[in-house]
Amino acid sequence: MRLPYNCAVTILAIETSCDETAVAILRGNELLASEVASQAEHEAYGGVVPEVASRNHLLHAPRLLEETLGKAGIALKKIDVFAATSGPGLASSLMIGASIAKGLALGTGRPYLAINHLEGHLLSPFFSGNFQIEPNVSLIVSGGHTLLVEVRGVNKYRILGRTVDDAAGEAFDKVAKLLGLGYPGGPEVERRAASGRPTRFDFPRSMLDSRDHNFSFSGLKTAVRYRLADFEKERGMPELVNDMCASFQRAVVEVLVKKTLRAARECGAALVTTSGGVSCNQALRAEMAEQCGNAGLRLLTAPPRLCTDNAAMIAFAAALRFKAGHRSAVAEEIDPNLALV
């Protein structure tokens, strides 16, 4: 079914790249409904178990489809385009969302779009605007990814740098585990850091002065473990944990902000954008805003509801791709290692 690019296309998108099941419906520039089901079961394992995640996607997806259509007040036959995350992510999870979207597209005779999860994050800062993507240098920072990307438009991306080991969010989770905190660790580390002294421990700023735009957080995590061993008698004391969290968080934030601004200067960018789950961190947001202001750069940050895994950002990316004339074959396979470019 071919639709004119300037019409208010209605898109139903499904996101199941990891352990969040999400469905959203977007019509033109209006988000009609967006539902997310989280999986608390993984906390008991200290990380996402792929088999558990895929089984829960099968349980949640039908209910979320019905709820999203109901809240949007729209019948399935009125959907113009179906979209789903095709990668990167867990293969068993990606397969479920993509299969459902493909089946719906085939059953209704509508187009299908396979969307890159990273592109969803990358474009999400522009969701609440006029849907026009401005040139920018973007920091995608989440549990599984830490990327610096030069953006010139939809599907016009250049990778400037990436993590060579742990992603920033992964480091947050691992440090939280070392300190005996819950999973996911990012929000808990941030909460404890608010009461801690960020200058107590001088943790390393890995690759801060490297000549490239890559990141490394594995050494920082190891430094926390070694430093913690020096305080065996104080291991469970709140003051030590708070100070560790604050010092660790400051090191991560400093590296992310300085390398992002350096990349923006080298690219001659006037706009910096941030997205992904770790971009919800208030210390990162505040430091990025302050340093961008000092450097004369504009900053556009994705709203918190679009930072963690969600289908609204997938629908948004699909809308922009559909308008640009992109279509996907229903035979297109998922790709757990799908690259942005």
Sine and cosine of phi, psi and omega as CSV:
sin_phi,cos_phi,sin_psi,cos_psi,sin_omega,cos_omega
0.00,0.00,0.88,-0.47,0.01,-1.00
-1.00,-0.08,0.72,-0.69,-0.01,-1.00
-0.85,-0.53,0.59,-0.81,0.06,-1.00
-0.89,0.45,0.65,-0.76,-0.09,-1.00
-0.89,0.45,-0.43,0.90,-0.09,-1.00
-1.00,-0.02,0.07,1.00,0.00,-1.00
-1.00,0.08,0.28,-0.96,0.02,-1.00
-0.99,0.16,0.99,0.13,-0.04,-1.00
-0.93,0.36,0.69,-0.73,0.03,-1.00
-0.98,-0.20,0.86,-0.52,-0.09,-1.00
-0.88,-0.48,0.74,-0.67,0.13,-0.99
-0.95,-0.31,0.84,-0.55,-0.06,-1.00
-0.86,-0.51,0.55,-0.84,0.01,-1.00
-0.81,-0.59,0.72,-0.70,0.02,-1.00
-0.83,-0.55,0.88,-0.48,0.05,-1.00
-0.60,-0.80,0.74,0.67,-0.09,-1.00
-0.97,0.23,-0.40,0.91,-0.04,-1.00
-0.63,-0.77,-0.96,-0.29,-0.06,-1.00
-0.89,-0.46,0.21,0.98,0.10,-0.99
-0.95,-0.31,0.78,-0.62,0.12,-0.99
-0.99,-0.15,0.83,-0.56,-0.08,-1.00
-0.62,-0.78,0.61,-0.79,0.05,-1.00
-0.70,-0.71,0.67,-0.74,0.03,-1.00
-0.60,-0.80,0.45,-0.89,0.06,-1.00
-0.80,-0.60,0.82,-0.57,-0.02,-1.00
-0.86,-0.52,0.77,-0.64,0.08,-1.00
-0.86,-0.52,0.91,-0.42,-0.08,-1.00
0.87,0.49,-0.84,-0.54,0.06,-1.00
-0.96,-0.28,0.35,0.94,-0.02,-1.00
-0.92,-0.39,0.84,-0.54,0.06,-1.00
-0.99,0.12,0.95,-0.32,-0.06,-1.00
-0.98,0.22,-0.58,0.81,0.00,-1.00
-0.28,-0.96,0.53,-0.85,0.05,-1.00
-0.48,-0.88,0.89,-0.46,-0.05,-1.00
-0.84,-0.55,0.62,-0.78,0.01,-1.00
-0.70,-0.71,0.71,-0.70,0.10,-0.99
-0.90,-0.44,0.88,-0.48,0.01,-1.00
-1.00,-0.04,0.29,-0.96,-0.05,-1.00
-0.85,-0.52,1.00,-0.10,-0.03,-1.00
-0.95,0.31,-0.26,0.96,-0.06,-1.00
-0.85,0.52,-0.46,0.89,-0.10,-1.00
-0.95,0.33,-0.31,0.95,0.00,-1.00
-0.86,0.51,-0.58,0.82,-0.02,-1.00
-0.91,0.42,-0.41,0.91,-0.03,-1.00
-0.99,-0.16,-0.14,0.99,-0.03,-1.00
0.96,0.29,0.29,0.96,-0.01,-1.00
0.13,-0.99,0.16,-0.99,-0.07,-1.00
-0.98,0.20,0.78,-0.62,0.08,-1.00
-0.99,-0.17,0.92,-0.39,-0.10,-0.99
-0.80,0.60,-0.69,0.72,-0.03,-1.00
-0.89,0.45,-0.67,0.75,0.03,-1.00
-0.91,0.41,-0.67,0.74,-0.02,-1.00
-0.88,0.48,-0.74,0.68,-0.04,-1.00
-0.91,0.41,-0.62,0.78,0.02,-1.00
-0.89,0.45,-0.64,0.77,0.02,-1.00
-0.94,0.33,-0.54,0.84,0.09,-1.00
-0.86,0.51,-0.66,0.75,0.01,-1.00
-0.89,0.45,-0.55,0.84,0.01,-1.00
-0.97,0.23,-0.66,0.75,-0.12,-0.99
-0.99,0.14,-0.58,0.81,-0.16,-0.99
-0.84,0.55,-0.76,0.65,-0.01,-1.00
-0.86,0.51,-0.66,0.75,0.01,-1.00
-0.91,0.42,-0.69,0.72,-0.01,-1.00
-0.91,0.41,-0.60,0.80,0.07,-1.00
-0.86,0.52,-0.74,0.67,-0.02,-1.00
-0.90,0.43,-0.68,0.73,-0.01,-1.00
-0.91,0.41,-0.66,0.75,-0.04,-1.00
-0.92,0.39,-0.70,0.72,0.05,-1.00
-0.88,0.47,-0.64,0.77,0.00,-1.00
-0.91,0.42,-0.71,0.70,-0.01,-1.00
-0.93,0.37,-0.51,0.86,0.04,-1.00
-0.98,0.20,-0.30,0.95,-0.03,-1.00
0.91,0.42,0.68,0.74,-0.07,-1.00
-0.67,-0.74,0.59,-0.81,0.04,-1.00
-1.00,0.07,0.45,-0.89,-0.03,-1.00
-0.84,0.54,-0.58,0.81,-0.04,-1.00
-0.93,0.36,-0.21,0.98,0.02,-1.00
-1.00,-0.03,-0.04,1.00,0.06,-1.00
-0.97,0.24,0.75,-0.66,-0.03,-1.00
-1.00,-0.01,-0.56,0.83,-0.09,-1.00
-0.61,-0.79,0.65,-0.76,0.09,-1.00
-0.93,-0.38,0.65,-0.76,-0.03,-1.00
-0.66,-0.75,0.41,-0.91,0.05,-1.00
-0.44,-0.90,0.43,-0.90,0.10,-0.99
-0.94,0.35,0.78,-0.63,-0.01,-1.00
-0.94,-0.34,-0.05,1.00,0.02,-1.00
0.42,-0.91,0.17,-0.98,-0.22,0.98
-0.96,0.27,0.21,-0.98,0.00,-1.00
0.38,-0.92,-0.27,-0.96,0.03,-1.00
-0.99,0.17,0.79,-0.61,-0.08,-1.00
-0.83,0.56,-0.73,0.68,-0.06,-1.00
-0.92,0.40,-0.46,0.89,0.05,-1.00
-0.99,0.17,-0.73,0.69,0.01,-1.00
-0.84,0.55,-0.63,0.77,-0.07,-1.00
-0.87,0.49,-0.56,0.83,-0.06,-1.00
-0.94,0.33,-0.78,0.62,-0.01,-1.00
-0.89,0.45,-0.68,0.73,0.00,-1.00
-0.91,0.42,-0.65,0.76,-0.01,-1.00
-0.90,0.43,-0.65,0.76,0.02,-1.00
-0.90,0.44,-0.73,0.68,-0.02,-1.00
-0.89,0.45,-0.65,0.76,0.03,-1.00
-0.90,0.44,-0.68,0.73,0.01,-1.00
-0.88,0.47,-0.66,0.75,0.03,-1.00
-0.92,0.40,-0.64,0.77,0.02,-1.00
-0.90,0.44,-0.70,0.72,0.02,-1.00
-0.91,0.42,-0.68,0.73,-0.05,-1.00
-0.92,0.39,-0.49,0.87,-0.03,-1.00
-0.97,-0.23,-0.12,0.99,-0.02,-1.00
0.95,0.31,0.47,0.88,-0.02,-1.00
-0.97,-0.25,0.29,-0.96,0.02,-1.00
-0.93,0.36,0.38,-0.92,0.05,-1.00
-0.82,-0.57,0.61,-0.79,0.05,-1.00
-0.78,-0.63,0.82,-0.57,0.11,-0.99
-1.00,0.00,0.82,-0.57,-0.13,-0.99
-0.90,-0.44,0.67,-0.74,0.08,-1.00
-0.97,0.23,0.81,-0.58,-0.01,-1.00
-0.82,0.57,-0.64,0.77,-0.01,-1.00
-0.92,0.40,-0.57,0.82,0.05,-1.00
-0.92,0.39,-0.57,0.82,0.08,-1.00
-0.85,0.53,-0.74,0.67,0.06,-1.00
-0.89,0.45,-0.72,0.70,-0.10,-1.00
-0.84,0.54,-0.64,0.77,-0.07,-1.00
-1.00,-0.02,-0.22,0.98,-0.12,-0.99
-0.86,0.50,-0.49,0.87,0.04,-1.00
-0.87,0.48,-0.35,0.94,-0.03,-1.00
-1.00,-0.07,0.06,1.00,-0.12,-0.99
-0.86,0.50,-0.67,0.74,-0.10,-1.00
-1.00,0.04,0.08,1.00,0.00,-1.00
-0.99,-0.11,-0.62,-0.79,-0.02,-1.00
-0.99,-0.10,0.25,0.97,0.03,-1.00
0.93,0.37,0.25,0.97,0.08,-1.00
-0.99,-0.11,0.84,-0.54,-0.04,-1.00
-1.00,0.06,0.90,-0.43,0.02,-1.00
-1.00,0.01,0.49,-0.87,0.09,-1.00
-0.84,0.54,0.68,-0.74,-0.04,-1.00
-0.30,-0.95,0.23,-0.97,0.23,-0.97
-0.96,-0.29,0.82,-0.57,-0.15,-0.99
-0.90,-0.43,0.68,-0.73,0.13,-0.99
-0.96,-0.27,0.91,-0.42,0.14,-0.99
-0.98,-0.19,0.88,-0.48,-0.09,-1.00
-0.68,-0.73,0.91,-0.42,-0.09,-1.00
-0.55,-0.84,-0.19,-0.98,0.00,-1.00
-0.92,0.38,-0.50,0.87,-0.06,-1.00
-0.92,-0.38,-0.14,0.99,-0.12,-0.99
-0.60,-0.80,0.61,-0.79,0.21,-0.98
-0.65,-0.76,0.94,-0.33,-0.12,-0.99
-0.71,-0.71,0.58,-0.82,0.23,-0.97
-0.92,-0.38,0.80,-0.60,-0.11,-0.99
-0.75,-0.67,0.72,-0.69,0.17,-0.99
-1.00,0.01,0.83,-0.56,-0.06,-1.00
-0.93,-0.38,0.81,-0.58,0.06,-1.00
-0.93,-0.36,-0.17,0.98,-0.02,-1.00
0.32,-0.95,-0.05,-1.00,0.02,-1.00
-0.90,0.44,0.81,-0.58,-0.01,-1.00
0.92,0.40,0.35,0.94,0.06,-1.00
-0.85,-0.53,0.98,0.18,-0.13,-0.99
-0.83,-0.55,0.53,-0.85,0.11,-0.99
-0.71,-0.71,0.86,-0.51,0.02,-1.00
-0.95,0.31,0.84,-0.54,0.02,-1.00
-1.00,-0.07,-0.60,0.80,-0.03,-1.00
-0.23,-0.97,0.35,-0.94,0.01,-1.00
-0.47,-0.88,0.20,-0.98,0.06,-1.00
-0.95,0.31,0.63,-0.78,0.02,-1.00
-1.00,-0.06,-0.10,0.99,0.04,-1.00
-0.54,-0.84,-0.93,-0.36,-0.01,-1.00
-0.95,0.30,0.61,-0.79,0.19,-0.98
-0.96,0.27,0.33,-0.95,-0.04,-1.00
-0.87,0.50,-0.70,0.72,0.00,-1.00
-0.91,0.42,-0.58,0.82,0.05,-1.00
-0.90,0.43,-0.63,0.77,0.04,-1.00
-0.90,0.43,-0.65,0.76,0.07,-1.00
-0.85,0.53,-0.73,0.68,-0.03,-1.00
-0.90,0.44,-0.67,0.75,-0.03,-1.00
-0.94,0.35,-0.62,0.78,0.04,-1.00
-0.92,0.39,-0.64,0.77,0.06,-1.00
-0.86,0.51,-0.66,0.75,0.02,-1.00
-0.90,0.43,-0.67,0.75,0.05,-1.00
-0.86,0.51,-0.57,0.82,-0.06,-1.00
-1.00,-0.01,0.06,1.00,0.04,-1.00
0.97,0.25,0.44,0.90,0.02,-1.00
-1.00,-0.08,0.09,-1.00,-0.08,-1.00
-0.98,0.17,0.02,-1.00,0.05,-1.00
-0.86,-0.51,0.66,-0.75,-0.07,1.00
-0.94,0.35,0.54,-0.84,-0.18,-0.98
-0.99,0.14,-0.41,0.91,-0.08,-1.00
-0.81,0.59,-0.82,0.57,-0.01,-1.00
-0.88,0.48,-0.58,0.81,-0.01,-1.00
-0.95,0.31,-0.64,0.77,0.08,-1.00
-0.88,0.48,-0.68,0.73,0.02,-1.00
-0.88,0.47,-0.68,0.74,-0.01,-1.00
-0.89,0.45,-0.71,0.71,-0.03,-1.00
-0.95,0.32,-0.53,0.85,0.00,-1.00
-0.90,0.44,-0.48,0.88,-0.03,-1.00
-0.88,0.47,-0.40,0.92,-0.01,-1.00
-0.96,-0.28,0.14,0.99,-0.08,-1.00
-0.96,-0.29,0.14,-0.99,0.03,-1.00
-0.98,-0.18,0.94,-0.35,-0.07,-1.00
-0.95,0.30,-0.14,0.99,-0.01,-1.00
-0.98,-0.20,-0.01,1.00,-0.07,-1.00
-0.92,0.40,-0.66,0.75,-0.03,-1.00
-0.89,-0.46,0.79,-0.61,-0.01,-1.00
-1.00,-0.06,0.99,0.16,-0.03,-1.00
-0.98,0.20,0.44,-0.90,-0.06,-1.00
-0.93,0.37,0.52,-0.85,0.11,-0.99
-0.96,-0.29,0.98,0.18,-0.12,-0.99
-0.87,0.49,0.72,-0.69,0.08,-1.00
0.89,0.46,0.26,0.96,0.00,-1.00
-0.88,0.48,-0.58,0.81,-0.04,-1.00
-0.96,-0.29,0.31,0.95,0.06,-1.00
-0.94,0.35,0.33,-0.94,-0.05,-1.00
-1.00,0.05,0.07,1.00,0.06,-1.00
-0.90,-0.45,-0.12,-0.99,-0.03,-1.00
-0.94,-0.33,0.37,0.93,0.00,-1.00
-0.99,0.14,0.26,-0.97,-0.02,-1.00
-0.83,-0.56,0.36,-0.93,0.13,-0.99
-0.50,-0.87,0.81,-0.58,0.00,-1.00
-0.84,-0.54,-0.04,1.00,0.00,-1.00
-0.91,0.42,-0.67,0.74,0.00,-1.00
-0.91,0.42,-0.57,0.82,0.05,-1.00
-0.90,0.43,-0.69,0.72,0.04,-1.00
-0.87,0.49,-0.68,0.73,0.01,-1.00
-0.91,0.42,-0.62,0.79,0.03,-1.00
-0.88,0.47,-0.62,0.78,0.05,-1.00
-0.89,0.45,-0.69,0.73,-0.02,-1.00
-0.89,0.46,-0.71,0.70,0.00,-1.00
-0.91,0.40,-0.65,0.76,0.00,-1.00
-0.92,0.38,-0.60,0.80,0.01,-1.00
-0.90,0.44,-0.55,0.83,0.00,-1.00
-0.90,0.43,-0.39,0.92,0.02,-1.00
-0.97,0.23,-0.18,0.98,-0.07,-1.00
-0.83,-0.56,0.71,0.71,-0.09,-1.00
-0.84,0.55,-0.63,0.77,-0.03,-1.00
-0.95,0.31,-0.37,0.93,-0.03,-1.00
-0.97,-0.23,0.10,1.00,-0.19,-0.98
-0.75,0.66,-0.68,0.73,-0.07,-1.00
-1.00,-0.06,0.04,1.00,-0.07,-1.00
-0.97,0.25,0.73,-0.69,-0.05,-1.00
-0.82,0.57,-0.64,0.77,-0.05,-1.00
-0.88,0.47,-0.69,0.72,0.01,-1.00
-0.90,0.44,-0.72,0.69,-0.01,-1.00
-0.88,0.48,-0.70,0.72,-0.01,-1.00
-0.89,0.46,-0.68,0.73,0.00,-1.00
-0.92,0.39,-0.63,0.78,0.05,-1.00
-0.88,0.48,-0.72,0.69,-0.01,-1.00
-0.89,0.47,-0.70,0.72,-0.03,-1.00
-0.91,0.41,-0.67,0.75,-0.01,-1.00
-0.94,0.35,-0.65,0.76,0.06,-1.00
-0.90,0.44,-0.74,0.68,-0.03,-1.00
-0.87,0.49,-0.66,0.75,0.01,-1.00
-0.88,0.48,-0.64,0.76,0.00,-1.00
-0.90,0.44,-0.70,0.72,0.01,-1.00
-0.89,0.45,-0.74,0.67,-0.04,-1.00
-0.88,0.48,-0.69,0.72,-0.02,-1.00
-0.87,0.50,-0.70,0.72,0.00,-1.00
-0.91,0.42,-0.73,0.68,-0.03,-1.00
-0.87,0.49,-0.71,0.70,-0.07,-1.00
-0.94,0.35,-0.75,0.66,-0.08,-1.00
-0.91,0.42,-0.65,0.76,-0.01,-1.00
-0.95,0.31,-0.54,0.84,0.05,-1.00
-0.92,0.40,-0.72,0.70,0.00,-1.00
-0.92,0.39,-0.59,0.81,0.05,-1.00
-0.89,0.45,-0.67,0.74,0.02,-1.00
-0.90,0.43,-0.66,0.76,0.01,-1.00
-0.88,0.47,-0.67,0.75,0.02,-1.00
-0.90,0.44,-0.70,0.72,-0.04,-1.00
-0.92,0.39,-0.49,0.87,0.01,-1.00
-1.00,0.03,-0.13,0.99,-0.05,-1.00
0.93,0.36,0.48,0.88,-0.04,-1.00
-0.98,0.17,0.57,-0.82,0.07,-1.00
-0.98,-0.20,-0.21,0.98,-0.08,-1.00
-0.78,-0.62,0.71,-0.71,0.12,-0.99
-0.90,-0.43,0.68,-0.73,0.08,-1.00
-0.82,-0.57,0.47,-0.88,0.06,-1.00
-0.72,-0.69,0.53,-0.85,0.00,-1.00
-0.38,-0.93,0.11,-0.99,-0.03,-1.00
0.99,-0.12,0.32,-0.95,-0.12,-0.99
-0.84,0.54,-0.63,0.78,-0.03,-1.00
-0.94,0.35,-0.36,0.93,0.02,-1.00
-0.94,0.35,-0.13,0.99,0.13,-0.99
-0.96,0.26,-0.32,0.95,-0.04,-1.00
-0.85,0.53,0.84,-0.54,-0.11,-0.99
-0.93,0.37,-0.54,0.84,0.04,-1.00
-0.91,0.41,-0.65,0.76,0.05,-1.00
-0.91,0.41,-0.70,0.71,-0.01,-1.00
-0.87,0.49,-0.71,0.71,-0.05,-1.00
-0.91,0.40,-0.70,0.71,-0.02,-1.00
-0.93,0.38,-0.65,0.76,0.02,-1.00
-0.90,0.43,-0.66,0.75,0.01,-1.00
-0.90,0.43,-0.68,0.73,-0.02,-1.00
-0.91,0.42,-0.73,0.68,-0.06,-1.00
-0.95,0.32,-0.57,0.82,0.08,-1.00
-0.91,0.41,-0.66,0.75,0.04,-1.00
-0.87,0.49,-0.69,0.73,0.02,-1.00
-0.89,0.45,-0.51,0.86,-0.04,-1.00
-1.00,-0.01,-0.01,1.00,-0.01,-1.00
0.96,0.28,0.45,0.89,0.00,-1.00
-0.96,-0.27,0.59,-0.81,0.15,-0.99
-0.98,0.18,0.53,-0.85,0.02,-1.00
-0.80,-0.60,0.76,-0.65,0.05,-1.00
-0.80,-0.59,0.89,-0.46,-0.06,-1.00
-0.91,-0.43,0.69,-0.72,0.04,-1.00
-0.88,0.48,0.64,-0.77,0.06,-1.00
-0.88,0.47,0.51,-0.86,-0.07,-1.00
-0.78,0.62,-0.59,0.81,-0.05,-1.00
-0.93,0.38,-0.29,0.96,0.02,-1.00
-0.96,-0.27,0.07,1.00,-0.04,-1.00
-1.00,0.09,-0.70,0.71,0.08,-1.00
-0.98,0.21,0.18,-0.98,-0.07,-1.00
-0.86,0.51,0.77,-0.63,-0.05,-1.00
-0.39,-0.92,0.32,-0.95,-0.03,-1.00
-1.00,-0.02,-0.27,0.96,0.01,-1.00
-0.89,0.46,-0.67,0.74,0.01,-1.00
-0.93,0.37,-0.50,0.87,0.05,-1.00
-0.94,0.34,-0.65,0.76,0.06,-1.00
-0.90,0.45,-0.64,0.77,0.00,-1.00
-0.90,0.44,-0.74,0.68,0.04,-1.00
-0.88,0.48,-0.64,0.77,0.02,-1.00
-0.90,0.43,-0.64,0.77,0.01,-1.00
-0.89,0.46,-0.68,0.73,0.00,-1.00
-0.92,0.38,-0.64,0.77,0.03,-1.00
-0.93,0.37,-0.64,0.77,0.01,-1.00
-0.89,0.45,-0.68,0.73,0.02,-1.00
-0.89,0.46,-0.53,0.85,0.01,-1.00
-0.99,0.14,0.00,1.00,0.07,-1.00
1.00,-0.09,0.15,0.99,-0.02,-1.00
-0.98,0.18,0.61,-0.79,0.11,-0.99
-0.63,-0.78,0.40,-0.92,0.04,-1.00
-0.86,-0.52,0.53,-0.85,0.10,-1.00
-0.99,0.16,0.61,-0.79,0.01,-1.00
-0.92,0.39,-0.27,0.96,0.05,-1.00
-0.99,0.13,-0.10,0.99,-0.02,-1.00
-0.89,0.45,0.76,-0.65,-0.06,-1.00
-0.99,0.11,0.43,-0.90,0.17,-0.99
-0.94,0.35,0.33,-0.94,0.02,-1.00
-0.62,-0.78,0.98,-0.19,-0.02,-1.00
-0.86,0.51,-0.39,0.92,-0.01,-1.00
-0.94,-0.33,0.42,0.91,-0.07,-1.00
-0.82,0.57,0.80,-0.60,0.03,-1.00
-1.00,0.00,0.40,-0.92,0.02,-1.00
-0.95,0.32,-0.63,0.78,0.07,-1.00
-0.71,-0.71,0.00,0.00,0.00,0.00
